[in-house]
Amino acid sequence: MSENVKKRYKIEIDGETYTIAGPGSAEHVKVAEQLVNEQIEYLKEVNPKLSALQRANLVAFNAVADQIEKQKEVERLHEQDQ
């Protein structure tokens, strides 16, 4: 079976159910779902006045910011190896 085959998964984020499709494993999807929900719960604790949309936007922003930092780290490591 090819790794590019899209599989469908049902996930729950902040009380809402979604069906997503992608090549990832069920374990990968479950871990991502759990991490997103943990971040949302943290935001609810530190600022309960945030709306669901504001929480979602902050989680998305943090994910992209983390991705940028990881990419910079990969590039630095790649440059060190050369």
Sequence and secondary structure as in RCSB ss.txt:
>XXXX:A:sequence
MSENVKKRYKIEIDGETYTIAGPGSAEHVKVAEQLVNEQIEYLKEVNPKLSALQRANLVAFNAVADQIEKQKEVE
RLHEQDQ
>XXXX:A:secstr
  TT  EEEEEEETTEEEEEEESS HHHHHHHHHHHHHHHHHHHHH TT  HHHHHHHHHHHHHHHHHHHHHHHH
HHHHHH 
